[in-house]
């Protein structure tokens, strides 16, 4: 939804920023309580799962939709906790996670097959 709005012709930078901020507020209202209850290990897993399902680099998402300073701030926090937001998800480096996800009925998204060949 955000990508579609951002890529609309004629949408000003100010309107894009307002839309992104509104979506961020919407997500915060919906998920903040649940996210705050996660421990560090669960947070790391959540970051990996988001990257897996979206096939996106989370650092670049922050940089593009928020700003470079925000991306740097969250990358520094993540690095202190053993996470690299600037790394794309690599299913070959996460065999246990892949096994669990497939057992739960969440196969590897098709984008990864396209990236291989």
C-alpha positions as CSV (number, residue, x, y, z in Angstrom):
1,X,0.0,0.0,0.0
2,X,2.8,2.4,0.9
3,X,4.8,1.5,-2.3
4,X,1.7,2.1,-4.4
5,X,1.1,5.5,-2.9
6,X,4.7,6.6,-3.1
7,X,4.9,5.6,-6.8
8,X,1.7,7.5,-7.7
9,X,2.4,10.2,-10.3
10,X,1.8,13.7,-9.0
11,X,2.1,12.9,-5.3
12,X,4.2,15.5,-3.6
13,X,7.1,14.6,-1.2
14,X,5.1,16.2,1.6
15,X,2.0,14.1,0.9
16,X,4.2,10.9,0.7
17,X,5.7,11.7,4.1
18,X,2.3,12.3,5.6
19,X,1.0,9.0,4.2
20,X,4.0,7.1,5.5
21,X,3.6,8.7,8.9
22,X,-0.1,7.9,9.0
23,X,0.6,4.3,8.2
24,X,3.4,4.2,10.9
25,X,0.9,5.5,13.4
26,X,-1.7,2.9,12.3
27,X,0.9,0.1,12.7
28,X,2.0,1.5,16.1
29,X,-1.6,1.6,17.4
30,X,-2.1,-2.0,16.2
31,X,1.1,-3.6,17.2
32,X,3.1,-1.5,19.7
33,X,1.9,-3.4,22.8
34,X,2.8,-6.7,21.3
35,X,6.2,-5.6,20.1
36,X,7.1,-4.0,23.4
37,X,6.5,-7.4,25.1
38,X,9.1,-9.2,22.9
39,X,12.5,-10.1,24.3
40,X,15.7,-9.5,22.2
41,X,15.6,-13.0,20.8
42,X,12.0,-12.7,19.7
43,X,12.8,-9.3,18.2
44,X,15.7,-10.8,16.2
45,X,13.4,-13.5,14.9
46,X,10.7,-10.9,14.0
47,X,13.3,-8.9,12.0
48,X,14.3,-12.0,10.1
49,X,10.7,-13.0,9.4
50,X,9.9,-9.6,8.1
51,X,12.9,-9.7,5.8
52,X,12.0,-13.3,4.7
53,X,8.4,-12.5,3.9
54,X,9.1,-9.2,2.1
55,X,12.4,-10.0,0.5
56,X,13.5,-6.5,1.5
57,X,16.4,-5.0,3.3
58,X,15.0,-3.4,6.5
59,X,17.7,-0.8,6.7
60,X,16.9,0.5,3.2
61,X,13.2,0.5,4.1
62,X,13.9,2.8,7.0
63,X,16.2,4.9,5.0
64,X,13.7,5.3,2.1
65,X,10.5,5.8,4.1
66,X,11.8,7.6,7.2
67,X,15.2,9.1,6.7
68,X,18.9,8.2,6.8
69,X,19.4,9.3,10.4
70,X,16.5,7.1,11.6
71,X,18.0,4.2,9.7
72,X,21.4,4.8,11.3
73,X,19.8,5.0,14.8
74,X,18.0,1.8,14.5
75,X,20.9,0.0,12.9
76,X,23.1,1.1,15.8
77,X,20.5,-0.3,18.3
78,X,20.2,-3.5,16.3
79,X,23.9,-4.0,16.1
80,X,24.2,-3.7,19.9
81,X,21.7,-6.6,20.0
82,X,23.3,-8.8,17.4
83,X,21.1,-7.9,14.4
84,X,22.2,-6.4,11.1
85,X,19.3,-4.6,9.5
86,X,21.4,-3.9,6.4
87,X,21.5,-7.6,5.5
88,X,19.0,-9.3,3.2
89,X,17.5,-12.6,4.4
90,X,19.4,-15.6,3.2
91,X,17.5,-18.8,3.5
92,X,20.7,-20.9,3.2
93,X,22.1,-19.2,6.4
94,X,18.9,-20.0,8.3
95,X,18.2,-23.7,7.8
96,X,16.4,-24.2,11.1
97,X,14.2,-21.2,10.5
98,X,13.3,-22.4,7.1
99,X,12.5,-25.9,8.4
100,X,10.2,-24.4,11.1
101,X,8.5,-22.0,8.7
102,X,7.8,-24.8,6.1
103,X,6.5,-27.1,8.8
104,X,4.1,-24.3,9.9
105,X,2.9,-24.0,6.3
106,X,4.9,-20.9,5.2
107,X,7.0,-21.9,2.3
108,X,9.8,-19.7,1.1
109,X,8.3,-16.8,-0.9
110,X,8.7,-17.1,-4.7
111,X,10.9,-14.1,-4.9
112,X,13.8,-16.2,-3.6
113,X,13.5,-18.8,-6.4
114,X,13.6,-15.9,-8.9
115,X,16.7,-14.5,-7.3
116,X,18.5,-17.9,-7.7
117,X,18.0,-18.4,-11.4
